[in-house]
Amino acid sequence: MTGLTLYYILDPMCSWCYGFSPVLEAVIPHLPAAAALRYVMGGLAPDSAQPMPPQMQQYVQQHWREVAARTGAEFNFDFWSVCTPVRSTYPSCRAVLAAGLQGQQHIGPMIKAIQRAYYRQARNPSLEATLVELAAEIGLDAARFADELNSPEVARRLQEDFQFRSRLGVQGFPTLVAEKGDKFYGLTIGWAPAEVVLQRLNKVQSL
């Protein structure tokens, strides 16, 4: 039997990826025991310390409303009054990769911690201080995490993810791609309900 690998291309601060989280959780139990799930950082917005302009704030908030209406995801809009929004998601991408250096089992929990902090707790994951706090909260060695967050190894892994995303031709998130044999199959580009994703996954597994 040919092995199956599922690639989830996302950005931890992508609101549609947050809305897609329950879908992914519904799909995972249906994967074959030998299947691999790989998280690929997409990178929505590069490093910046500049406050988000008012028009961009309104644009992002509208996305939150659309995601909430489509997926049922809950958002805490206090973020926009208690934090200084920055259009910078690369730090959170690096945080996921830095968590993975302490064990691949920490990748999923770090993604969830970032999403919970950003969307539910009105905390800013664009700030390294917030990311270090989250690392400690999920049981990582926070000092090691802080040391490795901007390390050459994490930078290398982030570029590898970006290059892999580009090879797949992925331009939007969330994207779920299955690899079986030497072929890739798109399961969803953008949000889709679990039943649709599972139907497509079953077709790939039957090939």
C-alpha positions in Angstrom: 0.0 0.0 0.0 1.3 3.4 -1.0 1.9 5.8 1.9 -0.2 8.9 2.4 1.1 12.2 3.5 -1.3 15.2 4.3 0.2 18.7 4.0 -1.6 21.4 5.8 -0.4 24.8 4.5 -1.4 27.6 6.9 -0.5 30.7 8.7 -1.2 30.7 12.5 -2.6 34.2 12.2 -4.8 33.5 9.3 -8.4 33.9 10.4 -9.7 31.3 7.8 -7.1 28.8 9.1 -8.6 29.4 12.6 -12.0 28.7 11.3 -10.7 25.6 9.6 -9.3 24.1 12.8 -12.4 22.1 13.6 -12.5 20.7 10.1 -8.9 19.5 10.4 -9.7 17.9 13.8 -12.6 16.1 12.2 -10.4 14.8 9.3 -7.4 13.6 11.3 -9.2 10.5 12.9 -10.0 9.3 9.4 -6.4 9.2 8.3 -4.8 5.7 8.0 -2.6 4.8 10.9 0.5 5.0 8.8 -0.4 8.4 7.3 1.7 11.5 8.1 0.4 15.0 8.8 2.9 17.8 8.0 2.3 21.4 8.8 3.7 23.9 6.3 4.0 27.6 7.2 2.6 29.8 4.6 3.6 33.2 5.7 0.9 35.9 5.2 2.8 39.0 6.2 6.6 39.6 6.6 8.3 41.1 9.7 7.2 44.6 10.5 7.0 46.8 13.6 4.7 49.4 12.0 1.2 49.7 13.5 -1.5 48.5 11.1 -3.1 51.4 9.3 -6.8 52.0 10.1 -8.0 50.8 6.7 -6.1 47.6 7.1 -7.5 47.1 10.6 -11.0 47.4 9.1 -10.1 45.0 6.3 -8.9 42.3 8.8 -11.9 42.8 11.1 -14.2 42.3 8.1 -12.5 39.0 7.4 -13.1 38.0 11.1 -16.8 38.7 10.6 -16.9 36.6 7.4 -15.1 33.7 9.0 -17.4 33.8 12.1 -20.5 33.8 9.8 -19.3 31.0 7.6 -17.6 28.7 10.2 -19.1 29.6 13.5 -15.7 30.4 14.9 -15.7 32.9 17.9 -13.6 36.1 17.9 -12.8 38.5 20.6 -12.9 42.0 19.0 -11.4 43.5 22.1 -8.0 42.8 20.4 -8.4 45.9 18.3 -8.7 48.2 21.3 -6.3 46.6 23.8 -3.5 45.7 21.4 -1.6 47.7 18.8 -2.2 45.6 15.7 0.9 44.9 13.5 0.6 43.3 10.0 3.3 40.7 10.7 2.8 37.0 10.8 6.3 35.6 10.2 7.1 35.7 14.0 4.1 33.3 14.7 5.3 31.1 11.8 8.8 30.9 13.3 7.2 30.2 16.7 5.6 27.0 15.3 8.9 25.9 13.9 10.8 26.7 17.1 8.2 24.7 19.0 8.9 21.8 16.6 12.6 21.8 17.5 11.5 20.6 21.0 9.5 17.8 19.4 7.1 17.5 16.5 4.2 16.8 18.9 4.4 20.5 20.0 3.6 21.9 16.6 -0.2 21.5 16.8 -0.4 22.8 20.3 1.6 25.9 19.4 -0.7 26.7 16.5 -3.7 26.3 18.7 -2.1 28.5 21.4 -1.4 31.3 18.9 -4.9 31.1 17.5 -6.4 31.1 21.0 -4.3 34.0 22.1 -5.0 36.1 19.0 -8.7 35.4 18.4 -10.0 34.6 21.9 -7.7 36.3 24.4 -6.9 39.6 22.7 -3.2 39.0 22.9 -0.8 39.9 20.1 1.2 37.0 18.6 3.1 39.4 16.4 5.1 40.2 19.5 7.9 37.9 20.5 7.1 38.4 24.2 3.7 36.9 23.6 5.1 33.9 21.7 7.5 33.1 24.6 4.6 33.3 27.0 2.7 30.9 24.9 5.6 28.5 24.7 5.8 28.4 28.5 2.0 27.9 28.7 2.1 24.7 26.5 5.0 23.3 28.5 8.0 24.1 26.3 11.4 25.2 27.6 10.7 28.9 27.3 14.3 29.9 27.5 15.3 27.5 24.8 12.4 28.6 22.7 13.3 32.3 23.0 16.9 31.4 22.1 15.9 29.4 19.0 13.0 31.6 17.8 15.2 33.8 15.6 17.9 31.2 15.1 19.4 30.3 11.7 17.9 26.8 11.9 14.4 28.2 12.3 15.0 30.7 9.5 16.2 27.9 7.2 13.1 25.8 8.0 10.8 28.7 7.3 12.4 29.3 3.9 12.1 25.6 3.2 8.3 25.8 4.0 8.0 28.8 1.7 9.8 27.0 -1.1 7.6 23.9 -0.7 4.5 26.1 -0.7 5.7 27.7 -3.9 6.4 24.4 -5.6 2.8 23.3 -4.8 1.6 26.5 -6.3 -0.3 27.4 -3.1 -1.2 31.1 -2.8 -4.0 31.0 -0.2 -4.7 29.5 3.2 -5.8 27.1 4.5 -4.8 24.6 1.9 -4.9 20.8 2.4 -2.9 18.7 0.0 -2.6 14.9 -0.1 0.5 13.1 -1.5 0.2 9.5 -2.5 3.0 7.9 -4.4 4.5 10.6 -6.5 1.3 12.6 -7.0 -0.3 15.5 -5.2 -4.1 16.0 -4.8 -5.7 19.1 -3.6 -8.3 18.4 -0.9 -9.2 22.0 -0.3 -8.0 25.5 -1.2 -9.6 27.7 1.3 -12.2 26.7 3.9 -14.5 23.8 3.2 -16.7 21.7 5.4 -15.4 18.5 6.9 -17.7 16.3 4.8 -16.4 17.7 1.6 -12.8 17.3 2.6 -13.4 13.7 3.8 -15.1 12.8 0.5 -12.1 14.0 -1.4 -9.7 12.3 1.0 -11.6 9.0 0.5 -11.2 9.3 -3.2 -7.5 9.8 -2.9 -7.1 6.8 -0.6 -9.0 4.6 -3.0 -6.6 5.3 -5.8 
